[in-house]
Amino acid sequence: MTQKPKKHGKSVFLGRGIGTNIGTSIGALKEHIAAPIRTDSKPIHKAGIPVHILTKEDIKKEIAEGEKRFDMPVDDFYKAWQEGKFHGFQAMKLGCLYELYKDEYE
């Protein structure tokens, strides 16, 4: 029996082909992505990068704004988003925040 050849895709970051088996070591990952990978254990906010952790109230507020933007309850929006009826950054943001809220707080 013959094996299927590996399909190589083009990396959007580096413009060269990458295989499906990159490896799991940090060194292997650094070679294949354009962003630096942190190996230290310092929290991000101590490294000088401003971070805002979303609270439960923040997520509720974002979901309420999304309901106004899409003019429908978030449950109905989520079903339609899963079916591919909504696209774009705001739709993805609302869908992901709704999933996060359900997973964390319900």
N, C-alpha and C positions, 0 to 999 in steps of 0.2 A: 504494500500500500504506500502511496506517495504522500508526503506531507505537503500541506499548503504553505506556500512561501509567505514570509512575513511581509505585511504591507508597511511600507515606510511612508510616513507623512512628512510634510515640511514644517519645521518649527517656525511659528510666527515671530519668535523673538530673535532667532539666530539666522534664519533663512537657509538652514541646511536640514537634511533628512535626519529623522530620529526614528529609532526602532521602538517596538513595544516593550522591550525589556531594558529599561534604563538602569536599573539597579536601585538599591535602597540606601546606599551609604550617602552621607552628606557630600562627599567629594564627587560622586557620580551625579548627584542632583545639581551641584553648583556648575558643572560643565554644561548642563542642558537647559538651564533657565537663566534669564537675564537679571533677575532680582537676587540680591544677596540673601543668604540664609543665615539666620542667627544661630550661633552655637553656644552662646553664653546664657546664663540663667537670670540675667538682669531683667526686671519687668520693663515693658516697653516705655511706660511713662517716665522711668528714671533714665532712659537712654535719650531723652530730649524730644521724644515724639509725643505730641499732645493726643490724648485718648479720652473719649467720652464713653463710659459704659452705660448702655441703655437700661433704664429701670423698667419695672412693670408699667408704671405710669407713662413713661416715654413711649413705650410700645403701643399702649392703648391710644395715646394721642396720635401717633403716626397712623394707626389703623383707622381712626376716626377721620383723619384728613384724607386718607385713601378712599374711604366710603363716599366722602363728598366729591372727590375728584372723579370717581367712576360712577357716581350716582346710583349706587346699589349697596345692599348689605354685604358685608365681607364674606359671609358664607356663600352667597350666590356668586360673588365675584370669584372666589376661590375655585368653585366648580368650573366656571367658565374658563378661568386661567389654566386649570389643569387640562381642559379640552383643547387648549390652544387658541381660544377666541380673543385673548388679549396678549399683546406683545409690548416690548420696550422696557426701559429701565424702571419707570414708576410701577408698572404692572408686576415686574419681577420683585421689586422692593416690597410691595404690599403682600404678594403671595408668600414671600419668605418670612416677613414679619409675622404674618398670620400663622404660618407653620411653627415658628419659634414660640409664639404666644401659646398655641395649643400644646406644644411639647413641654413647655416649662411651667405653665400656670393652670392647666386644666387637667 
